[in-house]
Amino acid sequence: MSLKTTPTFEPDCRQCPRLADFLDQVADSHPDYHARPVPAFGDPQARLLIVGLAPGMHGANATGRPFTGDYAGILLYRTLYDFGYASRPESVARDDGLVLNGVRITNAVKCLPPQNKPQLDEVRNCNSYLRAEIMDLPDAAVVLALGKLAHDAVLRALGQKLSAFPFGHARVHSPDESLTLVDSYHCSRYNTQTRRLTPEMFARVFQIAGAMLDPTGSH
């Protein structure tokens, strides 16, 4: 990938006034919560980057680790374990000893948004960090976008037109010569409980990503 010009993460970022004010309120009401921007988690040499939406109130915002402590992380970490990317099938706390191999998890927006809905300007403000994370990936990497917002954020980070690469579950895109973008419905409570996303559908996405990472099928 090309050289990045910005850091991948800023732990004291307050670019978005609405998010910064909200995190201050959350820190006051939940003093034991992380309540700050949440860094990526996983293998620094990963060829698979998973991009979610944003930290959840009682999940990553509380624990300081993506998809940890909330419902959305249940299917994600179990699937990562099933495919050999995680050392254990559950992620419960930042210090639980879980290790990821070959994969890193991040979010399109690093701070908790009110009602779990970031505004477009907040996605854009955070996009430089996502761009830097993508630029850190080795060649022939795969980015797995969980949901349309994450999909769109990846395309923005790559300087691509959103209309050129429509989101669709299990859809594969080539927005950059050195990486592949794979889409999945988000593993949220709503999607999994309504069975818009089943464990089998989610596993299929990882099978697709694995085939892109290792065409020989030996992963």
HUTA-V311573 format. One record per backbone hydrogen bond with DSSP energy under -1.0 kcal/mol. CO is the residue of the C=O (numbers start at 1). NH is the residue of the N-H. If there is no record, write none. Layout:
CO/NH + CO/NH
This chain:
10/13 + 16/20 + 17/21 + 18/22 + 19/23 + 20/24 + 21/25 + 22/26 + 23/27 + 24/28 + 25/29 + 26/30 + 30/33 + 41/105 + 43/46 + 47/142 + 48/104 + 49/144 + 50/106 + 51/146 + 52/108 + 53/109 + 56/61 + 59/63 + 60/64 + 61/35 + 65/68 + 71/74 + 72/76 + 73/77 + 74/78 + 75/79 + 76/80 + 77/81 + 78/82 + 79/83 + 80/85 + 80/86 + 81/84 + 85/101 + 91/69 + 93/96 + 99/87 + 102/48 + 103/43 + 104/50 + 105/41 + 106/52 + 110/38 + 113/116 + 114/117 + 119/123 + 120/124 + 121/125 + 122/126 + 126/130 + 127/131 + 128/132 + 129/133 + 130/134 + 131/135 + 132/136 + 134/137 + 141/180 + 142/49 + 143/182 + 144/51 + 145/147 + 145/184 + 147/151 + 148/152 + 149/153 + 150/154 + 151/155 + 152/156 + 153/157 + 154/158 + 155/160 + 156/159 + 161/164 + 162/165 + 168/171 + 171/183 + 173/181 + 176/179 + 178/140 + 178/141 + 180/143 + 181/173 + 182/145 + 183/170 + 184/147 + 186/188 + 188/192 + 189/193 + 190/194 + 191/196 + 191/197 + 198/202 + 199/203 + 200/204 + 201/205 + 202/206 + 203/207 + 204/208 + 205/209 + 206/210 + 207/211 + 208/212 + 209/213 + 210/214 + 214/217
